[in-house]
Amino acid sequence: MTLRNQLSGRENRYLLQHAGDPVAWQLWSPEALALARAQDKPIFLSIGYSACNSCQVMQSESFSDPSIAAHMNDHFINIKVDKEERPDLDDIFQTAHQLLNGQTGGWPLSVFLCPKTLLPFVVGTYFPREPSDGRIPFGDLLIRVVDFYRGQPKDFLNLREQMGKSFKALNELPDADDAEYADLYLLHEASVRLLAQADKEHGGFLGAPKFTLPFSLWRLLEAVSENTELVGDASAHLTLSLDRIGGSAIHDSIEGGFFRYAIDAAWRQPQFEKMLFDNAALLGLYSAASTILKQPMYAYVARKTQQWLDRCLAVDQGFGASLDARTGGGDGTSYYFTKAEIKAQLSGAEYAFFNVLYGLERQTEAPFLLHCVKSPAAAAERLGMDLQAAEALFESACESLRLCRAKKPQPARDDKVIGSWNSLLAKSLAQMARYLNDPEANAAAQQLIDKLVDQLWYNKRLFSLAYKNGDRLPAFLDDYAFLLLALLDMLRVEWRDSDYRIARYLAEGLLTHFYDQVQGGFYFTAHDQEELPYRPKPYADTMTPSGNGAAALALFRFGYLTAEPRYVAAAQHTIKHVMPLLRRQPEAHYTLLQAMRESLLPKPVVLLLGEQLMADWQQKLLLRYQDQIYCYRVPTESELHPLEVMVMEENTALICRADQADEEAHETYEALVLALDQVLSPELALEKFA
């Protein structure tokens, strides 16, 4: 039976990139897996994504080579998967890479599977066409894999069995001691460890390649908000990091948006993909830091990021997944400028400011990336102008250079609207609306959520992706948890009954489809999804929050808002389950730490009923308390809201703590503030947990 390439005609851009390969690529499907079993051929599974530069290199070197493709087609069932469509498969086999090789993986992920069990026995990432940097050539690897599979059955079976045992052990965490259920000190310990890893010269954290790690920076930002003994060090490193990241080559200062990561420690050489999830996370971080650290420049970075998202990733259904690294002749070539190009586009005053800001005259005539050598404030002071005038010069210069860049080859866009990533963006837009008092950001968040619900919510079930032909892909834990968190942030800015209704469904969906009622925690895949060799429970934050952390945090917040004990109990059970991980490495589990704190020190929920007067109260409460409270203003015409609202009079406020509400509502703002100050008193908190 001769197989042919099955990838043509797909809506998925990554799969279409491989539709012309001579490899007989199959889709991950019951039919392809059954064929591998029937023919007793190992499965070669290649996982990547459209913006991945190394994926494109391996395609051009190996998958486009007729001789290599012929060997693949003769000896393997070859399956191509987009990691963004199937993050469950990517998670499982990235874990396998770590188990087999003792190091983290990457993309493209190259996996050889036993056809009977789907257990991996060889896993790697990019393999070159010719020997390079100690890596085995891909063609040689194929020959060795076939020899191992056919010629060493005993070793193969032993390795397969060991992999099965390793997968089984991954979710078996040690039991937590009930007496040590949770510990607020872990918040402090996480901050201490992060500061110990801080790059005090360039900002961020030590090592290269260097990622922005927004959730690690969020932990330091919370340490500032908590006004702990670390506030000075945390504030200083945050300011250094956000200044350097915002002014470096990893941030596209001309167009806006952040690149994937930097190859070097000083943020000078980016890896040029621009991903939705990176920019979504950094949008919220810069918005919050602008208010908490009183740094207006961070609000400027946040707004520029939003403008880039609207201009470059917005599609009819939401926001696309990414922009490629390649722009014409190579990686990021269109992002480079020469001095001559810049001089030709800018006025004398604009060039003078750019020269001080970016050190243009220090550059040779070769193309270079813009990377600040001075802060905007220092550059403005050097030229004797105020920041407002400097900002106007900068904006006009950027627009001229943006138009110049637009004439160059542009990166291709992956239009795939991924539910979880779009939910992260909606959450950050709601944070931007709240921290920066930006009604346009709130409107954008609501518009985005309405699009996601319209496409991805069907028959009281959420989906992760919807294609134009009507196909929908099942949702994962992240899709439910991130959307619920986004809705809770949005309800704090503006109450909509429709958001509250969907939040109810999502909370129930988390318990019904993902919750482990025996051990605690949440599986990444739903209970009725495809059975795979391993069913992961994601705990650690990466460039997105961990699914378990997001689910527990969302259920705590929504459980306290709705006074629903089942939500709180599931979140508490999850925290108890993961305490051994939090004690071992608190700095890697920021979102779970947030949830743990909600369990020990639930933030007061303030319900306001009414219109403009209550809107004024809400704004003053935000300025006074920031994130010490959760404040929701319910309009008088609302029909879906917490039960406590039913007994409130218009223009009154009620304070709820955990699952209990005050007996009487507050009729004046002064009385409400007095009550909140008493609730938030550190002395009362210490007495409670003494």
SVG drawing of the C-alpha trace seen along z (x, -y; Angstrom):
<svg xmlns="http://www.w3.org/2000/svg" viewBox="-33 -72 65 82">
<polyline fill="none" stroke="black" stroke-width="0.4" points="0.0,0.0 1.5,-3.3 0.7,-6.3 0.6,-9.8 1.0,-13.2 -2.3,-14.0 -1.6,-17.6 -2.9,-19.5 -6.2,-21.3 -5.8,-21.9 -6.6,-25.2 -3.6,-24.8 -0.7,-26.9 2.0,-24.7 0.6,-21.6 0.3,-23.4 4.0,-24.3 4.7,-20.6 2.0,-19.7 4.6,-19.7 7.1,-17.5 7.9,-14.1 7.3,-12.6 4.0,-10.8 2.9,-12.8 -0.2,-11.6 -2.4,-13.4 -2.5,-12.2 -5.7,-10.1 -7.0,-6.7 -6.6,-5.5 -2.9,-6.5 -2.2,-4.8 -4.0,-1.7 -2.0,-1.5 1.2,-1.7 0.1,1.2 -1.1,3.3 2.2,2.8 4.3,3.0 6.1,-0.2 7.4,-2.6 5.8,-6.0 7.9,-9.0 6.1,-12.0 7.3,-15.5 5.9,-18.3 6.5,-22.0 4.7,-25.3 4.6,-27.7 6.8,-30.4 9.6,-28.0 12.8,-28.8 14.5,-25.5 11.4,-23.6 11.7,-25.4 15.4,-24.6 14.8,-20.8 12.1,-20.8 14.4,-22.4 17.4,-20.2 15.7,-16.8 11.9,-16.6 12.3,-18.1 15.1,-15.6 13.7,-12.8 16.1,-10.2 15.5,-10.8 11.7,-11.0 11.8,-7.6 13.6,-6.0 11.0,-7.6 8.1,-6.3 9.5,-2.8 10.2,-2.2 7.9,-4.5 4.4,-5.9 5.2,-9.6 2.9,-12.0 3.1,-15.7 1.5,-17.7 1.2,-21.4 2.0,-21.8 -0.4,-24.7 -3.3,-22.4 -2.2,-19.5 -0.5,-20.9 -1.3,-17.7 0.9,-15.6 3.6,-18.3 3.5,-18.2 3.7,-14.4 6.6,-14.1 8.6,-17.1 8.4,-15.3 9.7,-12.2 12.6,-14.1 13.5,-15.2 13.1,-11.7 15.2,-10.1 17.9,-12.8 18.0,-14.5 17.5,-18.0 14.6,-20.1 13.5,-19.7 12.4,-22.2 11.1,-22.4 11.0,-20.7 10.4,-17.8 11.3,-14.5 9.8,-11.4 9.9,-7.7 7.0,-5.8 6.2,-2.1 3.1,-1.5 1.4,0.8 1.7,-1.4 2.5,-4.9 5.4,-5.0 8.4,-6.9 11.8,-5.2 13.9,-7.8 13.3,-11.6 15.2,-14.5 14.7,-18.0 16.4,-19.3 18.6,-16.9 20.8,-18.4 21.2,-17.0 25.0,-16.7 27.0,-16.2 27.0,-19.4 28.0,-20.4 28.0,-16.8 24.5,-16.1 23.9,-12.9 22.6,-13.5 18.9,-12.8 19.4,-10.2 21.9,-8.2 19.4,-8.5 16.7,-6.9 18.9,-3.9 19.9,-3.4 16.3,-3.6 15.2,-0.9 18.1,1.3 17.2,0.8 13.5,1.5 14.0,4.5 17.3,5.9 17.4,5.4 13.9,6.5 14.9,7.1 16.5,3.7 13.6,2.1 11.0,3.8 13.1,2.9 13.3,-0.8 9.6,-0.9 8.7,0.7 10.9,-1.8 9.3,-4.7 5.8,-3.5 6.9,-3.3 8.4,-6.7 5.2,-8.3 3.1,-6.5 5.3,-8.0 5.1,-11.6 1.7,-12.3 2.5,-10.4 3.5,-13.3 4.3,-12.7 1.5,-13.3 1.6,-16.6 1.6,-16.8 -1.8,-18.1 -0.2,-20.1 1.9,-21.9 -0.9,-22.3 0.4,-25.7 2.9,-28.3 2.8,-32.0 6.6,-32.0 6.9,-30.4 5.9,-33.6 8.8,-35.3 11.1,-32.4 10.1,-32.5 11.1,-36.2 14.4,-35.5 15.3,-32.8 14.3,-34.9 16.4,-37.8 19.3,-35.4 19.0,-34.5 18.7,-38.1 20.9,-39.5 21.9,-42.7 23.6,-44.1 21.1,-43.5 17.9,-42.8 15.9,-39.6 17.4,-36.5 20.9,-34.9 21.7,-32.7 21.2,-32.6 19.2,-32.2 17.2,-34.6 13.4,-34.8 11.5,-37.6 9.8,-35.3 6.9,-37.6 5.4,-35.5 8.7,-35.6 8.6,-39.4 5.0,-39.3 6.1,-37.6 8.5,-40.5 5.8,-43.0 3.6,-41.4 6.4,-41.5 6.4,-45.3 2.6,-45.5 2.9,-43.4 5.4,-46.0 7.5,-43.2 11.1,-43.6 12.1,-42.8 10.3,-45.7 13.5,-47.7 15.4,-44.9 12.3,-43.7 11.4,-47.2 15.0,-47.9 15.3,-44.7 11.8,-45.1 12.7,-48.6 16.0,-47.5 14.4,-44.5 11.4,-46.4 13.6,-49.3 16.2,-47.0 13.6,-44.7 11.5,-47.7 14.6,-49.5 16.4,-46.5 16.4,-44.8 14.0,-42.1 11.3,-44.8 10.4,-46.2 10.5,-49.8 9.4,-50.9 6.3,-48.7 5.7,-47.5 5.6,-43.9 8.2,-41.6 10.2,-39.0 10.3,-35.4 13.6,-35.6 17.2,-36.8 20.1,-34.6 22.4,-36.7 22.3,-37.9 22.1,-41.6 18.9,-41.3 20.8,-42.5 20.1,-39.5 16.5,-38.3 15.0,-35.1 12.6,-36.9 9.3,-35.1 6.6,-37.2 4.1,-35.1 0.7,-36.1 1.1,-34.6 4.4,-36.5 2.9,-39.8 -0.3,-39.1 1.6,-38.4 3.9,-41.4 1.0,-43.7 -0.6,-43.0 2.7,-43.1 3.8,-46.5 0.3,-47.9 0.3,-46.8 3.9,-47.9 3.2,-51.3 0.7,-52.0 2.4,-50.0 5.9,-51.4 4.6,-54.8 6.4,-54.6 4.4,-56.2 6.9,-54.8 5.6,-51.3 2.1,-52.4 3.5,-53.6 5.1,-50.2 1.8,-48.5 -0.2,-50.7 2.4,-50.3 2.1,-46.5 -1.6,-46.7 -1.3,-48.8 1.0,-46.2 -1.4,-43.4 -4.3,-45.3 -2.3,-46.1 -0.4,-42.9 -2.1,-39.9 -5.8,-40.9 -8.1,-38.7 -11.9,-38.6 -12.2,-35.8 -9.7,-37.3 -5.9,-37.3 -3.6,-35.1 -1.0,-33.0 2.3,-34.4 4.5,-36.1 7.4,-34.2 11.0,-34.8 11.9,-34.9 11.4,-38.2 12.7,-37.7 16.3,-36.8 16.7,-35.4 15.9,-35.7 14.5,-39.1 16.4,-40.9 13.6,-43.5 14.0,-44.6 17.5,-45.9 18.4,-49.5 21.5,-51.2 22.5,-54.7 21.9,-55.9 18.4,-54.6 17.6,-56.2 19.1,-59.6 17.1,-59.5 13.8,-59.0 14.2,-61.3 14.3,-65.0 17.4,-66.6 15.7,-66.8 14.4,-63.2 17.8,-61.9 19.5,-63.8 17.1,-62.2 17.6,-58.7 21.3,-59.2 21.4,-59.9 18.8,-57.2 20.3,-54.4 23.9,-55.5 23.6,-55.7 26.9,-57.3 28.7,-54.5 27.4,-52.1 29.3,-51.1 27.6,-51.2 26.4,-47.6 22.7,-47.0 21.9,-46.9 19.1,-46.5 17.9,-49.4 19.0,-48.9 18.9,-51.7 22.2,-53.0 20.3,-55.6 16.8,-55.7 14.3,-58.0 14.4,-60.3 18.2,-60.5 18.1,-61.1 15.6,-63.9 17.6,-65.5 20.8,-65.3 19.0,-67.3 17.4,-69.7 13.8,-68.8 10.9,-67.5 9.6,-64.0 6.4,-65.0 8.4,-66.7 10.7,-63.7 7.8,-61.3 6.3,-63.4 9.7,-63.2 10.0,-59.5 6.5,-58.8 6.9,-60.8 10.3,-59.1 8.9,-55.6 6.1,-56.3 8.6,-57.3 10.7,-54.2 7.6,-51.9 6.6,-53.1 10.2,-52.5 10.1,-49.0 6.8,-48.3 8.5,-48.4 10.7,-45.4 9.6,-41.7 7.2,-41.1 7.0,-38.1 4.2,-35.7 1.4,-35.4 -0.3,-32.3 -4.0,-33.2 -4.9,-30.4 -7.1,-31.8 -6.0,-29.7 -8.6,-30.0 -6.3,-29.9 -3.8,-32.5 -6.6,-34.8 -8.1,-34.4 -4.7,-35.5 -4.8,-38.6 -8.4,-39.4 -7.2,-39.0 -4.3,-41.4 -6.6,-43.9 -8.8,-43.9 -5.8,-44.5 -4.8,-47.3 -8.3,-48.8 -8.2,-48.5 -4.6,-49.7 -4.5,-52.4 -8.2,-53.4 -8.4,-52.7 -12.0,-52.2 -10.8,-51.4 -8.9,-48.4 -12.0,-47.3 -14.0,-47.5 -11.3,-45.5 -11.4,-42.8 -15.2,-42.5 -15.1,-42.4 -12.5,-39.7 -14.4,-37.6 -17.6,-37.9 -15.8,-36.6 -14.3,-33.7 -17.6,-32.7 -19.3,-32.9 -16.8,-30.6 -15.6,-28.3 -18.6,-27.8 -21.0,-25.2 -23.6,-23.1 -22.3,-24.1 -18.8,-22.9 -15.7,-24.9 -13.4,-24.2 -9.8,-25.3 -9.9,-26.1 -12.5,-26.6 -11.9,-26.5 -13.8,-28.1 -15.1,-24.8 -16.9,-24.3 -14.3,-21.9 -13.7,-22.4 -10.9,-21.0 -11.5,-19.9 -10.5,-22.3 -7.8,-21.6 -7.4,-22.7 -5.7,-26.0 -8.7,-26.9 -11.2,-26.6 -8.9,-28.1 -7.5,-31.0 -11.0,-32.1 -12.4,-31.9 -9.6,-34.0 -10.1,-36.5 -13.8,-36.8 -13.2,-37.4 -10.8,-40.2 -13.3,-41.7 -16.1,-41.5 -14.0,-43.7 -13.9,-46.4 -17.4,-46.2 -20.1,-43.7 -21.9,-41.9 -24.4,-39.1 -23.2,-37.2 -19.7,-37.0 -21.0,-35.8 -23.1,-33.1 -20.2,-31.7 -18.0,-31.9 -20.5,-29.6 -20.3,-27.1 -16.5,-27.2 -16.2,-26.5 -18.5,-23.6 -16.6,-22.4 -13.3,-22.4 -14.8,-20.1 -16.7,-17.9 -14.1,-17.4 -10.6,-17.9 -10.6,-17.6 -9.0,-14.6 -11.3,-13.9 -9.0,-11.3 -5.6,-12.9 -6.5,-16.5 -5.3,-18.7 -6.4,-19.0 -5.5,-17.0 -4.5,-18.8 -6.9,-16.8 -10.6,-16.2 -11.9,-12.9 -13.5,-12.0 -10.6,-12.9 -8.4,-10.5 -6.4,-8.1 -2.7,-8.7 0.4,-7.1 0.4,-9.7 -2.1,-12.2 -0.2,-15.3 -1.1,-17.6 0.8,-20.9 2.1,-22.6 5.0,-24.9 4.6,-28.2 6.3,-28.6 5.6,-31.6 1.9,-30.9 0.5,-30.2 0.3,-26.6 -3.1,-25.0 -3.4,-23.8 -2.4,-27.2 -4.8,-29.0 -7.6,-26.6 -7.1,-26.7 -6.8,-30.5 -9.9,-30.9 -11.9,-28.5 -10.9,-30.3 -11.8,-33.7 -15.0,-32.5 -15.9,-30.4 -15.5,-33.3 -17.6,-35.5 -20.4,-33.0 -20.1,-31.5 -19.9,-28.0 -18.0,-25.7 -17.4,-23.0 -15.2,-25.4 -13.2,-26.3 -12.9,-22.7 -11.5,-21.6 -8.9,-24.5 -7.9,-23.6 -7.5,-19.9 -5.3,-21.0 -3.1,-23.1 -2.7,-20.3 -1.7,-18.0 1.0,-20.2 2.6,-21.4 5.6,-19.2 6.4,-20.9 5.8,-24.4 8.2,-23.6 10.8,-22.2 10.8,-25.0 8.4,-27.9 10.0,-30.3 8.8,-28.1 5.2,-27.9 4.0,-31.6 0.4,-30.9 0.0,-28.1 1.6,-30.3 -1.1,-32.9 -3.7,-30.3 -2.1,-29.1 -2.3,-32.7 -5.9,-32.9 -6.5,-29.8 -4.7,-31.2 -5.6,-34.8 -8.7,-35.2 -9.0,-38.8 -12.2,-40.6 -14.8,-40.7 -16.6,-44.0 -20.0,-44.1 -21.3,-47.4 -24.9,-47.8 -25.7,-50.8 -24.6,-53.1 -22.5,-56.2 -22.1,-56.7 -20.9,-53.1 -18.6,-53.5 -17.0,-56.4 -16.6,-54.4 -15.1,-51.5 -12.5,-53.8 -11.5,-55.3 -11.3,-51.8 -8.9,-50.7 -6.7,-53.7 -6.7,-53.1 -6.4,-49.3 -5.1,-48.1 -5.2,-44.3 -5.8,-43.9 -9.5,-43.5 -11.7,-42.2 -14.3,-44.8 -17.3,-44.2 -19.9,-46.8 -23.2,-45.1 -25.6,-47.3 -29.1,-47.6 -30.6,-46.0 -28.4,-42.9 -30.3,-39.6 -27.3,-37.3 -25.2,-38.0 -24.2,-36.6 -27.1,-35.8 -26.0,-38.5 -26.8,-41.2 -30.5,-40.3 -30.8,-41.7 -28.8,-44.9 -30.2,-48.3 -29.1,-50.4 -26.0,-52.5 -24.8,-50.3 -21.7,-48.1 -21.3,-44.7 -18.0,-43.1 -17.7,-39.3 -14.9,-37.3 -14.3,-33.8 -17.8,-32.3 -19.3,-34.8 -20.8,-38.2 -21.2,-41.1 -24.7,-41.2 -25.2,-44.8 -24.4,-46.7 -22.5,-50.0 -24.3,-53.2 -21.4,-55.6 -18.0,-55.4 -16.3,-56.4 -18.0,-53.5 -16.9,-51.1 -13.3,-52.2 -13.3,-52.0 -14.6,-48.5 -12.1,-47.5 -9.2,-49.0 -10.1,-46.9 -10.4,-43.7 -7.0,-44.4 -5.2,-45.2 -1.9,-43.3 -2.5,-42.9 -5.8,-41.1 -4.2,-38.9 -1.4,-37.8 -3.9,-37.2 -6.0,-35.0 -3.0,-32.7 -1.2,-32.9"/>
</svg>
